[in-house]
C-alpha cells in the first residue's frame, strides 16, 4: 500500500486539488461517500417540484399547462433519470458532469417557466424564489465540487438575467419602474444566495478533503504499526530459536559434565581445576538461557499464556473419550483463558485509544445506587473464593439519584479498581463506598492487601507498571489497569488519588465533578 505524506494547505486554498495519486483516491472516496446524499438531494428536489406544482394554479393560471409540462414532463423526469444513472459505473466516472448538467437543466426549467409567464400573472415576478431553492441544493445537497457548483449556479443565474432583460424586459421602465425594482431586488437575493452558497460549498469540500487526509493518516499509521508488529514477531521467532539452541547446548554441557564426574576421582588437582572451570561455564550458559527465557516470557506472557490455554484445552475437549466432568473442567479453564486474553487485548486497545485521543465519551444519565449495586454479586463471590469479605456501602437516601457520565467507561474504571483490590488482598476485606460533597462524587475502593511502597506510588499510574516485589509477581496482569483508569478519568473530567501503606492496604479515590447536585455524606445502611 502506498503511504503518502498528507498535509493541509492553509486557508484560503481555492485550487482544491491534491497531487495525481492522492486526488484519484480522494475522488473515488468522495463520490462513494456522497451517493446517499446526492440521491436524497434529488429526491428532495422531486418532492419540492411536485408540491410547488400546486402553486402554479394561482401563480400562473393563464400558462398553467406550459408550467406543468415543464415541471412534470421535463424537470422531474430529468431528476428521476439522474437518480437511476447514479447506480451505474458511468455515474462514478462522470458524476460531476452529470450533476452540473442536470442541476443546471432543473434551474433553467424554472427560468423557462418565468419566461413563459404573462405580466398579469404572479409567477412573472415571483417565481425567481424557486431558483433560490435550486441554488441552495446545488451548493449543499448534491455534492458538486466547489468550482463545479459555482458553474452550475452561475448558468442558472445568467439564464434568469437573460430572460429578465430580453424576454420580460424588466429594465425597460428605468429606475422609477416597479419592474426595475423587482429586477434589482431579485438580483440582490441571487447575489446573496450565490455568495452564501459559495462559502458553504467551499467549506463542505474543505471539510471533505480534511477528513480524507485524516483518514489516510490513520490508515497509513495502521500500516506502519502492522509492519512494526510483523518485524517484532520475526524478531521473537529468532530469539526463540536462539533460546532453543542455547537449551540444546546446555544439555550437551550437562552430559559432558556427567561424564567428567565419573572420572573426577581419577584426575589430579589440575583435572579437578579444569572440571570446576567447565562447571562454571555450564552455569553461565544456563544463567544466560534463563535470562533470555525470562525476557521473552515477560514480553509475550500476557498474550501467549491464555492463548496456549485456549489451544490446549480446545484439543482436550475435542477428545471424544473424556468424561463429562473433565470436559466441564476443561470448558471452565478454556473460558477463563479466553476472558484473560480478551481482557488483555481490551486493555491494550483502551490504552491505545486513550494515548491516540480517539476514545469517545458518551454522556448519559446513570442511577448511582443502581449502578454500584451491579458489582455486589460478582465481587462478593470472588471474595468468598479467597476467604475475604466484600463490603458495599450504599446510602439509601440517594436512591433515584442520577449523574451524567459514560456508563461503559464508568464500569471499566470500577472493574479495574475492584479487580486489583481483590487480586492483591489475601486476608481482610475489600470495601466499596462513596460520598457526595461540594458538587463532587467521590468513590472509594479500600482493601487490606499488600499495599504499595512510596517509590512505586510515584509510577503506579504509568503503563505496564506493577510493583516489582516478590509478593506481587505471582499475580497475572498486563500492568495497564491503573493507567487505563487514569486515562479514562482524565477524558471524563475526573481524577484519581492513592493512599497506601506497605503491608496495610491501599485506598483509591475516584473523583467525578457534578453540576447542580445537592451534597450529602453517605452512611452505611
C-alpha positions as CSV (number, residue, x, y, z in Angstrom):
1,X,0.0,0.0,0.0
2,X,1.3,3.5,-0.9
3,X,2.0,5.7,2.1
4,X,1.5,9.4,1.3
5,X,2.8,12.5,3.1
6,X,-0.6,14.2,3.9
7,X,-0.7,17.9,4.7
8,X,-3.4,20.6,4.5
9,X,-2.6,23.9,2.9
10,X,-3.6,26.9,4.9
11,X,-6.8,28.8,4.1
12,X,-7.7,30.0,1.5
13,X,-6.7,27.3,-1.0
14,X,-9.0,27.7,-3.9
15,X,-7.2,25.2,-6.1
16,X,-8.7,22.2,-4.2
17,X,-6.6,19.6,-5.8
18,X,-4.0,17.1,-4.4
19,X,-1.3,15.6,-6.5
20,X,-2.3,13.0,-9.0
21,X,-2.3,9.8,-6.8
22,X,-3.9,11.4,-3.8
23,X,-6.6,13.2,-6.0
24,X,-7.5,9.9,-7.7
25,X,-8.0,8.2,-4.3
26,X,-9.9,11.2,-2.9
27,X,-12.3,11.4,-5.8
28,X,-13.2,7.7,-5.6
29,X,-13.7,8.0,-1.9
30,X,-15.6,11.3,-2.2
31,X,-18.2,10.1,-4.7
32,X,-18.6,6.8,-2.8
33,X,-19.4,8.5,0.4
34,X,-21.7,11.1,-1.3
35,X,-24.1,8.9,-3.3
36,X,-26.7,8.7,-0.5
37,X,-26.7,12.5,0.0
38,X,-26.9,13.1,-3.8
39,X,-29.9,10.8,-4.2
40,X,-31.5,12.3,-1.1
41,X,-31.0,15.8,-2.6
42,X,-32.6,14.8,-5.9
43,X,-35.5,13.1,-4.2
44,X,-36.0,16.3,-2.2
45,X,-35.9,18.2,-5.5
46,X,-38.6,15.9,-7.0
47,X,-40.8,16.4,-3.9
48,X,-40.4,20.2,-3.9
49,X,-41.1,20.4,-7.7
50,X,-44.2,18.2,-7.4
51,X,-45.6,20.1,-4.4
52,X,-44.9,23.5,-5.8
53,X,-46.9,22.5,-8.8
54,X,-50.0,23.2,-6.7
55,X,-48.9,26.9,-6.6
56,X,-49.0,27.1,-10.4
57,X,-52.8,27.1,-10.2
58,X,-52.7,30.5,-8.6
59,X,-49.3,31.8,-9.7
60,X,-49.6,31.1,-13.5
61,X,-53.2,30.3,-14.2
62,X,-53.1,31.5,-17.8
63,X,-49.9,29.5,-18.6
64,X,-50.6,26.6,-16.3
65,X,-50.4,23.9,-19.0
66,X,-46.9,25.1,-20.0
67,X,-45.7,25.3,-16.4
68,X,-46.9,21.8,-15.7
69,X,-45.4,20.5,-18.9
70,X,-42.0,21.9,-17.9
71,X,-42.5,20.7,-14.3
72,X,-43.8,17.1,-14.8
73,X,-42.5,16.1,-18.2
74,X,-39.1,17.7,-18.3
75,X,-37.7,18.6,-14.9
76,X,-39.0,15.7,-12.7
77,X,-38.1,13.0,-15.3
78,X,-34.6,14.5,-15.5
79,X,-34.2,14.2,-11.7
80,X,-35.5,10.7,-11.7
81,X,-33.2,9.7,-14.6
82,X,-30.2,11.2,-12.7
83,X,-31.1,9.1,-9.6
84,X,-31.2,5.9,-11.8
85,X,-27.9,6.8,-13.5
86,X,-26.3,7.2,-10.1
87,X,-26.4,3.4,-9.7
88,X,-24.2,2.9,-12.8
89,X,-20.4,2.9,-13.3
90,X,-20.9,5.7,-15.8
91,X,-22.0,8.0,-13.0
92,X,-19.0,7.0,-10.9
93,X,-16.7,8.2,-13.7
94,X,-18.6,11.2,-15.0
95,X,-20.6,12.2,-11.9
96,X,-19.6,15.9,-11.8
97,X,-20.5,16.4,-15.5
98,X,-23.9,14.7,-15.0
99,X,-24.6,16.7,-11.8
100,X,-23.7,20.1,-13.4
101,X,-25.9,19.3,-16.5
102,X,-28.9,18.1,-14.6
103,X,-28.8,20.7,-11.9
104,X,-28.4,23.5,-14.5
105,X,-31.3,22.0,-16.5
106,X,-33.5,22.0,-13.4
107,X,-32.8,25.6,-12.8
108,X,-33.3,26.5,-16.4
109,X,-36.6,24.8,-16.3
110,X,-37.8,27.3,-13.7
111,X,-36.2,30.1,-15.8
112,X,-38.3,28.8,-18.8
113,X,-41.5,28.9,-16.6
114,X,-40.7,32.6,-15.8
115,X,-40.1,33.3,-19.5
116,X,-43.5,31.8,-20.4
117,X,-45.4,33.6,-17.6
118,X,-47.5,36.6,-18.6
119,X,-47.1,40.0,-16.9
120,X,-50.5,39.7,-15.4
121,X,-49.5,36.5,-13.5
122,X,-47.8,36.5,-10.1
123,X,-45.2,33.9,-11.3
124,X,-44.0,36.6,-13.8
125,X,-42.3,38.4,-10.9
126,X,-42.1,36.0,-8.0
127,X,-41.0,32.6,-9.4
128,X,-37.4,33.7,-9.0
129,X,-37.7,32.3,-5.4
130,X,-37.8,28.8,-6.8
131,X,-34.4,29.4,-8.3
132,X,-33.1,30.2,-4.7
133,X,-34.0,26.6,-3.6
134,X,-32.3,25.1,-6.7
135,X,-29.1,27.2,-6.0
136,X,-29.2,26.0,-2.3
137,X,-29.5,22.4,-3.4
138,X,-26.6,22.8,-5.9
139,X,-24.2,24.3,-3.3
140,X,-25.1,21.8,-0.5
141,X,-27.0,18.6,-1.1
142,X,-26.0,17.3,-4.5
143,X,-22.2,17.2,-3.7
144,X,-20.9,19.2,-6.6
145,X,-17.3,20.1,-6.0
146,X,-16.6,23.8,-5.2
147,X,-15.9,25.1,-8.7
148,X,-18.4,22.9,-10.4
149,X,-21.2,24.2,-8.0
150,X,-20.3,27.7,-9.0
151,X,-20.5,26.9,-12.7
152,X,-24.0,25.3,-12.3
153,X,-25.3,28.2,-10.1
154,X,-24.0,30.9,-12.5
155,X,-25.5,29.1,-15.5
156,X,-28.9,29.4,-13.8
157,X,-28.3,33.0,-12.7
158,X,-27.2,34.1,-16.1
159,X,-30.2,32.3,-17.6
160,X,-32.5,34.3,-15.4
161,X,-30.7,37.6,-16.3
162,X,-31.2,36.9,-20.0
163,X,-34.9,36.2,-19.5
164,X,-35.5,39.1,-17.2
165,X,-33.7,41.6,-19.5
166,X,-34.5,40.4,-23.0
167,X,-37.8,38.5,-22.7
168,X,-39.6,40.0,-19.6
169,X,-37.8,43.3,-20.3
170,X,-38.0,44.3,-16.6
171,X,-35.4,47.0,-17.0
172,X,-37.2,48.9,-19.8
173,X,-39.1,51.3,-17.5
174,X,-36.0,52.9,-15.9
175,X,-35.1,53.2,-12.3
176,X,-38.6,54.5,-11.4
177,X,-40.3,51.4,-12.8
178,X,-41.7,48.8,-10.4
179,X,-40.4,46.1,-12.7
180,X,-36.9,47.5,-12.4
181,X,-37.1,47.5,-8.6
182,X,-38.3,43.8,-8.8
183,X,-35.3,43.1,-11.1
184,X,-32.9,44.8,-8.6
185,X,-34.5,43.0,-5.7
186,X,-34.2,39.6,-7.3
187,X,-30.6,40.2,-8.3
188,X,-29.8,41.2,-4.7
189,X,-31.2,37.9,-3.5
190,X,-29.4,35.9,-6.2
191,X,-26.1,37.6,-5.3
192,X,-26.6,36.9,-1.6
193,X,-27.6,33.3,-2.3
194,X,-24.5,32.7,-4.5
195,X,-22.1,34.3,-2.0
196,X,-23.5,32.3,0.9
197,X,-23.7,29.1,-1.3
198,X,-20.1,29.5,-2.4
199,X,-19.0,30.0,1.2
200,X,-20.9,26.8,2.2
201,X,-19.6,24.8,-0.8
202,X,-16.1,25.9,-0.1
203,X,-16.2,24.7,3.5
204,X,-18.0,21.5,2.6
205,X,-15.3,20.5,0.2
206,X,-12.5,21.7,2.5
207,X,-14.0,19.6,5.3
208,X,-14.3,16.6,3.0
209,X,-10.7,16.9,2.0
210,X,-9.6,17.4,5.6
211,X,-11.5,14.3,6.7
212,X,-9.9,12.4,3.8
213,X,-6.4,13.4,4.9
214,X,-7.1,12.5,8.5
215,X,-8.5,9.1,7.5
216,X,-5.5,8.4,5.2
217,X,-3.1,9.4,8.0
218,X,-4.9,6.9,10.3
219,X,-4.8,4.2,7.6
220,X,-1.1,4.7,6.9
221,X,-0.4,4.7,10.7
222,X,-2.1,1.3,10.9
223,X,0.0,0.0,8.0
224,X,3.2,1.2,9.9
225,X,2.1,-0.4,13.1
226,X,1.4,-3.7,11.3
227,X,4.8,-3.5,9.7
228,X,6.4,-3.0,13.2
229,X,4.3,-5.8,14.6
230,X,5.4,-8.2,11.9
231,X,9.0,-7.2,12.5
232,X,8.7,-7.8,16.2
233,X,7.1,-11.2,15.6
234,X,10.0,-12.1,13.3
235,X,12.5,-11.0,16.0
236,X,10.5,-13.0,18.5
237,X,10.9,-16.1,16.4
238,X,14.6,-15.5,16.1
239,X,15.1,-15.2,19.8
240,X,13.0,-18.3,20.5
241,X,15.2,-20.2,18.0
242,X,18.3,-18.9,19.8
243,X,16.8,-19.9,23.1
244,X,16.3,-23.5,21.8
245,X,19.8,-23.6,20.6
246,X,21.2,-22.5,23.9
247,X,19.0,-25.1,25.7
248,X,20.5,-27.8,23.4
249,X,24.0,-26.5,24.2
250,X,23.1,-26.6,27.9
251,X,22.0,-30.2,27.7
252,X,25.2,-31.1,25.9
253,X,27.2,-29.4,28.7
254,X,25.3,-31.3,31.4
255,X,26.0,-34.6,29.6
256,X,29.7,-33.7,29.3
257,X,29.8,-32.7,33.0
258,X,28.2,-36.1,34.0
259,X,31.0,-37.9,32.1
260,X,33.6,-35.8,33.8
261,X,32.1,-36.5,37.2
262,X,32.7,-40.3,36.7
263,X,36.5,-39.6,36.3
264,X,36.8,-36.9,38.9
265,X,38.4,-39.3,41.5
266,X,41.0,-40.4,39.0
267,X,42.0,-36.9,38.0
268,X,44.8,-34.9,39.5
269,X,44.3,-31.5,41.0
270,X,44.9,-30.0,37.6
271,X,42.0,-32.0,36.2
272,X,39.8,-31.1,39.1
273,X,40.5,-27.4,38.4
274,X,39.6,-28.0,34.7
275,X,36.4,-29.7,35.8
276,X,35.5,-26.7,38.0
277,X,36.0,-24.4,35.1
278,X,33.7,-26.5,33.0
279,X,31.0,-26.3,35.7
280,X,31.4,-22.6,35.8
281,X,31.0,-22.4,32.1
282,X,27.9,-24.5,32.3
283,X,26.4,-22.3,35.0
284,X,27.0,-19.2,32.9
285,X,25.3,-20.8,29.9
286,X,22.3,-21.8,32.0
287,X,22.1,-18.4,33.5
288,X,22.2,-16.8,30.1
289,X,19.5,-19.2,29.0
290,X,17.3,-18.4,31.9
291,X,17.8,-14.7,31.4
292,X,16.7,-14.8,27.7
293,X,13.8,-17.1,28.5
294,X,12.6,-14.7,31.3
295,X,12.9,-11.8,28.9
296,X,10.8,-13.4,26.2
297,X,8.3,-14.6,28.9
298,X,7.8,-11.0,30.1
299,X,7.3,-9.8,26.6
300,X,4.8,-12.4,25.3
301,X,3.4,-13.9,28.5
302,X,0.2,-12.0,28.8
303,X,-0.8,-13.0,25.2
304,X,0.7,-16.4,24.8
305,X,-0.3,-17.8,28.2
306,X,-4.1,-17.6,27.7
307,X,-3.7,-18.4,24.0
308,X,-1.8,-21.6,24.9
309,X,-4.5,-22.4,27.4
310,X,-7.2,-21.9,24.7
311,X,-5.4,-24.2,22.2
312,X,-4.5,-26.8,24.8
313,X,-7.9,-27.2,26.4
314,X,-9.6,-27.0,22.9
315,X,-7.6,-30.1,21.9
316,X,-8.5,-31.9,25.1
317,X,-12.2,-31.1,24.7
318,X,-12.1,-32.4,21.2
319,X,-11.2,-35.8,22.5
320,X,-14.4,-37.9,22.4
321,X,-13.2,-40.2,25.2
322,X,-13.1,-37.7,28.0
323,X,-15.9,-37.9,30.6
324,X,-18.4,-35.1,31.2
325,X,-16.8,-33.8,34.5
326,X,-13.4,-33.5,32.8
327,X,-15.0,-31.8,29.8
328,X,-16.8,-29.3,32.1
329,X,-13.5,-28.6,33.9
330,X,-11.7,-28.0,30.6
331,X,-14.5,-25.7,29.4
332,X,-14.2,-23.7,32.6
333,X,-10.5,-23.4,32.1
334,X,-10.9,-22.5,28.4
335,X,-13.4,-19.8,29.4
336,X,-11.0,-18.4,32.0
337,X,-8.2,-18.3,29.4
338,X,-10.4,-16.7,26.8
339,X,-11.6,-14.0,29.3
340,X,-7.9,-13.3,30.3
341,X,-6.9,-12.9,26.7
342,X,-9.9,-10.7,25.9
343,X,-9.2,-8.5,29.0
344,X,-5.5,-8.2,28.0
345,X,-6.4,-7.2,24.4
346,X,-9.1,-4.8,25.7
347,X,-6.6,-3.1,28.0
348,X,-4.2,-2.7,25.0
349,X,-7.0,-1.3,22.9
350,X,-8.2,1.1,25.6
351,X,-4.7,2.4,26.4
352,X,-4.1,2.8,22.6
353,X,-7.4,4.8,22.1
354,X,-6.6,6.9,25.1
355,X,-3.0,7.6,24.0
356,X,-4.2,8.5,20.4
357,X,-7.1,10.6,21.8
358,X,-9.6,8.5,19.8
359,X,-11.6,7.3,22.9
360,X,-15.1,8.6,22.6
361,X,-17.1,9.7,25.7
362,X,-20.9,9.4,25.5
363,X,-22.5,11.1,28.5
364,X,-25.7,9.6,29.8
365,X,-27.8,9.8,32.9
366,X,-26.8,7.0,35.4
367,X,-28.5,6.0,38.6
368,X,-25.7,5.9,41.2
369,X,-27.0,3.3,43.7
370,X,-28.4,1.1,41.0
371,X,-25.1,1.1,39.0
372,X,-22.9,0.4,42.1
373,X,-25.2,-2.4,43.2
374,X,-24.4,-4.3,40.0
375,X,-20.9,-5.0,41.3
376,X,-22.0,-6.6,44.6
377,X,-22.8,-10.1,43.4
378,X,-19.7,-10.6,41.3
379,X,-17.2,-9.3,43.8
380,X,-18.9,-10.9,46.8
381,X,-18.4,-14.3,45.1
382,X,-14.8,-13.5,44.2
383,X,-14.0,-12.5,47.8
384,X,-15.7,-15.6,49.2
385,X,-13.4,-17.7,47.0
386,X,-10.4,-16.1,48.6
387,X,-11.9,-16.2,52.2
388,X,-12.1,-12.4,52.4
389,X,-15.1,-10.1,52.9
390,X,-16.6,-7.6,50.4
391,X,-18.5,-4.6,51.7
392,X,-20.6,-2.2,49.5
393,X,-21.7,0.9,51.4
394,X,-24.7,2.5,49.7
395,X,-26.7,5.5,51.0
396,X,-30.4,4.7,50.6
397,X,-31.1,8.5,50.7
398,X,-29.6,8.6,47.2
399,X,-32.0,6.0,45.7
400,X,-33.1,7.6,42.4
401,X,-30.1,10.0,42.4
402,X,-28.5,10.1,38.9
403,X,-25.5,11.8,37.4
404,X,-24.1,12.4,33.9
405,X,-21.3,10.0,32.9
406,X,-20.3,7.5,30.2
407,X,-21.8,4.2,31.7
408,X,-19.4,1.9,29.8
409,X,-16.3,3.8,30.7
410,X,-17.5,4.2,34.3
411,X,-17.9,0.4,34.6
412,X,-14.4,-0.1,33.2
413,X,-13.0,2.2,35.9
414,X,-14.8,0.4,38.7
415,X,-13.9,-3.1,37.4
416,X,-10.2,-2.3,37.1
417,X,-10.1,-0.9,40.7
418,X,-12.2,-3.7,42.2
419,X,-10.2,-6.4,40.3
420,X,-6.9,-5.0,41.6
421,X,-8.3,-4.8,45.2
422,X,-9.4,-8.4,45.2
423,X,-6.3,-9.7,43.4
424,X,-3.8,-8.2,45.9
425,X,-5.8,-8.9,49.0
426,X,-5.3,-12.3,50.7
427,X,-6.9,-11.6,54.0
428,X,-9.2,-9.0,55.5
429,X,-11.7,-7.2,53.2
430,X,-12.4,-5.1,50.2
431,X,-14.8,-2.1,50.6
432,X,-16.7,0.0,48.0
433,X,-18.2,3.3,49.3
434,X,-19.0,6.8,48.1
435,X,-19.8,10.3,49.2
436,X,-21.1,13.5,47.5
437,X,-19.7,16.8,48.8
438,X,-19.0,20.1,47.2
439,X,-20.6,19.1,43.9
440,X,-18.2,16.2,43.6
441,X,-18.9,12.4,43.6
442,X,-16.1,10.6,45.4
443,X,-16.0,6.8,45.1
444,X,-13.5,4.9,47.3
445,X,-12.2,1.3,46.9
446,X,-10.3,0.3,50.0
447,X,-8.5,-3.0,50.6
448,X,-6.4,-4.6,53.3
449,X,-4.0,-6.1,50.9
450,X,-0.2,-5.9,50.4
451,X,-0.1,-2.1,49.9
452,X,2.2,-0.1,47.7
453,X,5.5,1.3,48.6
454,X,6.1,5.1,48.3
455,X,8.6,4.5,45.5
456,X,6.1,2.5,43.4
457,X,3.3,5.0,44.1
458,X,5.1,7.6,42.0
459,X,4.8,5.4,38.9
460,X,1.8,3.2,39.6
461,X,-0.4,5.1,37.1
462,X,2.1,4.6,34.2
463,X,1.5,1.9,31.6
464,X,2.9,-1.6,32.2
465,X,3.7,-0.9,35.9
466,X,3.3,-3.4,38.7
467,X,5.3,-3.2,41.9
468,X,8.3,-5.4,41.4
469,X,8.4,-7.3,44.7
470,X,8.2,-11.0,45.4
471,X,4.8,-11.0,46.9
472,X,3.1,-9.4,43.8
473,X,4.8,-11.1,40.9
474,X,2.6,-14.2,41.2
475,X,-0.4,-12.2,40.0
476,X,-1.3,-12.2,36.4
477,X,-2.0,-8.9,34.6
478,X,-0.7,-6.6,31.9
479,X,0.1,-3.7,34.3
480,X,-2.2,-1.4,32.3
481,X,-5.3,-1.3,34.6
482,X,-4.5,1.8,36.7
483,X,-3.1,3.5,33.6
484,X,-6.5,2.9,31.8
485,X,-8.4,4.2,34.9
486,X,-6.3,7.4,35.0
487,X,-6.7,8.0,31.3
488,X,-10.5,7.4,31.3
489,X,-11.0,9.7,34.3
490,X,-9.0,12.4,32.5
491,X,-11.2,12.1,29.5
492,X,-14.3,12.3,31.7
493,X,-13.0,15.4,33.6
494,X,-12.4,13.4,36.8
495,X,-9.3,12.4,38.8
496,X,-7.9,9.6,41.0
497,X,-5.7,9.7,44.0
498,X,-4.0,6.9,46.0
499,X,-3.3,6.4,49.7
500,X,-1.3,3.3,50.7
501,X,0.9,1.9,53.4
502,X,3.1,-1.0,52.6
503,X,1.7,-4.2,54.3
504,X,-1.5,-2.5,55.5
505,X,-3.5,-1.9,52.3
506,X,-4.5,0.7,49.7
507,X,-7.3,3.3,49.2
508,X,-8.1,4.5,45.7
509,X,-10.5,7.6,45.5
510,X,-12.2,8.4,42.2
511,X,-13.5,12.0,41.9
512,X,-16.1,12.9,39.3
513,X,-17.4,16.5,39.2
514,X,-21.2,17.1,39.5
515,X,-23.2,20.1,38.5
516,X,-26.3,21.3,40.4
517,X,-26.4,18.2,42.7
518,X,-27.2,18.5,46.4
519,X,-24.3,17.4,48.7
520,X,-24.7,14.8,51.3
521,X,-22.2,12.4,53.0
522,X,-23.0,8.7,53.0
523,X,-23.6,6.4,55.9
524,X,-23.7,2.6,56.0
525,X,-27.2,1.3,55.6
